[in-house]
Amino acid sequence: KFAKLTHTTAAFGADASRARVVSHLDGARSKAESYQLFMGREGQFMDIESCTMHHAPDTSGFMACRGALADFATGVYKGMIKIGRDAPNSISHQSGTVFLLSENAKANIIPFLEVKNFSVEATHGASVGALDLNEIAYLRSRGLIEGTRASPAHAFAIESGIAALVVPVAGTLLGAL
């Protein structure tokens, strides 16, 4: 009862990266927050899966995945919300956003909802897209120039705030970007 879990996953640098996070909300008024962040370039492959399972009443869940992909990188995010019959008044939200920083980068966001109790609130959202010329100009106006340590992916992380997803958990990670 009244348990709270906050989990953060970050994927950077590996040729292939796979992560799976499953949160079971078994006690009334339990809460789970799950944050995923990935940034890929060259031929890197990122595969992240997140699932929040509501088994008790009055539980809440939040899942957010943010990514940026450049060159020939590929990213996949699968998010699942499961709300069981014994979980009335539960609230759960998930979202996934990936920015494609080159024409050859690929992303696939797959949101799922499985709801067996209709006295709940559950939402999901997904977006994949490229930065437009105005956004690129804005990032360059901040001195974040392509081809340096402050690459477009790094700039995106800083300017959009996705780095804030990992800073509370691993404060030194930002310096490693």
N, C-alpha and C positions, 0 to 999 in steps of 0.2 A: 504494500500500500504506500502511496505517496512517493514512490521511488522516482528519481530523475536520472537519465543518462544523456550525456552529450558526447557524441563521437565524431571525430574528424579524420578523414582519409585524404592524403595528398599523394599524387603520382607525378614524378618528374624524372627525366633522365634515363630510365631503363629502356632497352630495346622493346621489351614487352612487359606490361604490368597488368596484374589482375587482382582485384580486391572484391570481397563480398562481406557485407555487413547485414546481420539480421538482428532486429530488436524484438523481443517478446514482451509485451505489456500484459503481465499476468495479475497485477494488483490494481485495485480500484484507484483512480486518480493518479496513475503512473504516467510518466511523460518521457518521450524519447526524441532527441534532436540528432539528426545525422547530416553532416556536411561533407561533401566530396569536392575535391579540386584536382584537376589534371591539366597539364600543359605538355604538349608534344610537338616535336619537330622531326625533320628528316623522315625516316621510315618507322618511327616509334608507333607502338600499338598500345592503347590504354583501354582496359575493359573493367568497368566498375558496376557493381550491382548492390542495391540497397533495398531492404525490405523491413517494413514495420508491421507487426502482427498484433492486433488488438484482441485480447482474450477476456478483458474485464470491463466493467462499466466506467464511464467518465474518464477514459484515458485520452491522451493527446499525443500526436506525432507530427514531426516536421522534418522533411528531407529536402535538401537543396544540393544540386550538383552544378558546378561551373567549370567550363573548360575553354581552352584556347589551343588551336592546332595550326601548325604551319608546315610548309614544304609538302611531304607526302605522308604526314602523320594521319593516323586513324584513331578515333575515339568512339567508344560505345558506353552508354549509360542505360541500365535497366533499373527502374524504380517500381516497387510493388507496395501497395497498401492493402492489407487484408484486415477486414473488420468482421469478427465472428458474431454469431447469434447472441452470445452472452456479453456483448459490448455496447449496450445502448448509451446514447449521449456521448459517444466518442467523436473526436475531431482529429482529422489527419489531412495534411497537405504535402504535396511534393512538387518540385519544379526542377527542370533541367535546361540549361542554356549553354550552348557551345558557339564560340566565335571561330570561324574559319578564316585564317590569316593568309591563305594562298588558294589558288584555284584547284590545286591537287589534294588538299586536305579533305578528309571525309569524316563525317560524324553521324551517329545514329542514336537517337534518344527513344527509349521504349518505356512509356509509362503504363502501369497496370493498376486497376482498381478491382478488388474482389470484396463486395459488400454483401453480407448476409443479414444485416440488421438495418432497417431503414429509418431508425431514429438517430441518425448520425450526420456529420458534415464531413465530406471527403472531396478533395479537389486534386487535380494534377494539371501540369502544363509542360510544354516542351517547345524549345525554339533553337534552331540552328541557322546561322547566317554569317555573312561576311561583314566586315566593317565597311561602311560606305566612305566615300572620299572626304566628306566633312569630318567624320570621326578620325580618320587617319591624319588629316590636317591638324585637328585638335591635339592629337597625341604628339605630333611633330612639333607643334608650337610650344609644347611643354618640355622640349629638348630631348624627347625620347625617340631616338633615331634608329632606323633599321640597320642591322649589321653590327651593332655594338652590344655591350653587356645589357644595355637598356633596349632590347629588341622589342618589336611590336607585342610579342607575347608577354614580356615583362611589363611593358607599358600598360597593356590591358589589365594585368593583374593588379597593378597599383591604382590605375585610374578608375577601374570599375568597382574596386573594393573586394574582389574575391580573395585577395591576400588576407583580408580581415577574417575570413573563415578559419584560417589556420593560426593566426597570430595569438589568440587567447590560449590555444593548446600548446603551441611550440613557438614561442616568441622569437627564437633565433632563426627560424626557418626563413623569414622574410629576407634576412641578410644573405641567404644562400641562393636566392633567385637570380 
